[in-house]
Amino acid sequence: MVYDLEFFGGQKARMPSFEPENSLEQVLVAAATERDARATFYRVLLSAPLFVLEETDGGDPTEEPSGGVLEVGSTLRIRHVELDGIQHVPVFSSMTRLLATIREPQRYVSLIGRDLFEIVRGSPVILNFGAEYGKQFLPSEIEAMLDGSIFDELAKKGPPSSGRRKRFGIF
């Protein structure tokens, strides 16, 4: 499967069939083919719970942080994946998507999208790595989401798409 700075959708994947489980996954599927769904996708993404795998120091990966809550000032080490020679932060839209990528118990953290993107600011991110539907984000796109300018850019793109299935780049 090729991930090339685009939404991806409808391709054959190595994960089970993609059945949307939440509002984020519903708008993700829509945004893969409908330009007019993209602004909604970004808004939902910023407010939705997202899941990331945590790096461990060789301890028990199933051991939970104290109380299952990150303390203010604590360090969060997020696992990365390499894609085309570049380290990316893999982010998942549901536990189902996260669990489909791991073979053994792993520690994970759930954060609201905006908070997560603030933490990983400056790093490329891939949503639902390996799944049938997802999206790759460059640092500039993450900045545009966080400062709201992405919505201005989307508004300038003209009338909505015709609904044809296609791949599209960063806008």
N, C-alpha and C positions, 0 to 999 in steps of 0.2 A: 504494500500500500504506500502511496506517495502522499506526503503532507507538504504542501508547498505554499505556505502563508495564505491559505484559503480555508473557508469553511469546507468541510468534506461531508458528504452525505450520500447515502444510497449505494456506496461501494461494498463489494464483498469484503468482509472483515473476518478477523480470527476470533472475534468474540461472538457470543450468542446474539441472536436477532435483537435489534434495538427497538424495544417497546418503551415509549416515554413513560416515566414514572412520576414526574412532577412538572410544574409549570415551566421551569427552566428547560427541561428536555423537550417539552412541547414546542416552545418558541425556537429552540435550536433547530429542530426538524423543519419548522416553517421557514426560518431564516436561510436554510441551505438552498432553498429554491425561490423564495419570495423576498425581493428587496424591501418591500414595505413592512416586513416583519423584523428587520434588522434593528431598528431603534428600540423596539419592544424587547428584543433579545438582550441588548446591552443593558437596558434598565433592569430587567429581571436578573441578569447575571450579577449586577452590582449589589442586589439585595438578597440573593439566594444563598443558602448554605452550600459551601463547596468543601471538598475533601482533598487532603494532601497526605502523602506518606511522610512520616517523620524518620530522619536518620537516627540511628541508635549508636551508642558507644560500645557495642558488643555485649550489652546487658540483655536481660530478658525482653524480647520485642513485644511480648504480650502484657508486660507490666505497664499499668496506667500511670500517667503523671498524678501528682498529689490531688486527690479528689476529682480527677478527670478534667481539671480546669487549669489553664495556663495562668501562672501568677504574673502580675505586672512586673516588668523588668526581666522576666525569664527569657532564656534563649530558646528559640525554635529553629531547629535544623531540619530543613525540608529536603527530601530526597530529590535528585535530578535524574533526567534521562538524556542520553545523547541522541540528537537527531541531526543528520547531515553534518556531523562534526561539531555541533554547537550544543551546549548544555541548556536544557529547557526544564522548567518546573512543570511536572505533570499534575494537573488539577482534574478532579472528577465531579460530575454533576449529581451523583448519587452513590450510595454505598454499593449498589449493584455494579456500577461501572468500575469502582475501585477494586472490589473483590474479584472481578473478572481478570484483573491484571496481575494478581499475586498468587504465589504457589504455597506460601507458608505464612504463618501469622506475622503481621507487621503492625507497628504502631501507626496511628493516623490521627489527624486533627481535622476538625471541621471549623471553618470560619466563614463569616459572611463575606460575600464576594469583594466588596469595597475594601474591607479590612485586609483580606488576603492580597489583593492587588497592591495595596499600600506597602505591605511587607516585602513583596517580591519585586517592587518597582525597580526597573532597570534590567530585569531578566526576561528572556523570552518564556512564554507559557504555552502549554498545549493542553487544551480541554479534551478530556476523554481519549487520551492516547490509546490507540489500538482499537477503538470502538468504531462502529459504523458511522456515527455522527459525532462531530467535534469541531474544534477550531483552534488554529494556531494564532498566537498574539505576539507581535513584536513589541519591544519596549515603548516605541512611539505611539502605538495604538493603545497601550495600557495608560500612558500619560493622557491621551485624548479622552479616554473613558473617565479617568479620575477628575480631569478638569472640566469635563462636559463638552469640550469642543467637538467630540465625535458626533454629537447630535446635530450640531450646526452643519457639519460636513454631509451627514446623511440627508438633511433637509435640502441641500443644494443639488442632490443627484437627480432631481427631476421626478417624472411619474413612476409609479411602482412597476415592477417587472411583470411580464406576461404570465408568470407561473411556470415557465419552461424549466426543466431540471438542468442546472448548469453549475459549474464551479466558478467561484468568483474570488477576487483578491481583496486585499485590505482596502478599505474605502475611507 
